[in-house]
């Protein structure tokens, strides 16, 4: 059975493994409040970082100071990444040889 609610991901629900956790409702409420605050704080952080990055770029600097003390840096670096989709397409034998399959448990706070 798939549970579809507005503003949520379709989550497969195995009714045989569903149990009441009513006694933990206060924790669920706290987690919902925390998640909301985290989203707001994350956006606030991104906005602040964007302002500081723009200020550094505008003057060609990589380090920003406050009262002569370095407080932020914004510098480029090189990253090497493996394109898994290309590897899988062009060299499926190598892709399979080095693939690691493991079980992952995911905790989701579902929409009410």
Buried (B, 14 or more C-beta within 10 A) or exposed (E): EEEEEEEEEEEEEEEEEEEEEEEEEEEBEEEEEEEEEEEEEEEEEEEEEEEBEEEBEEEEBEEBEEEEEEEBEBEEEEEEEEEEEEBEEEEEEEBEEEEEEEEEEEEEEEEE
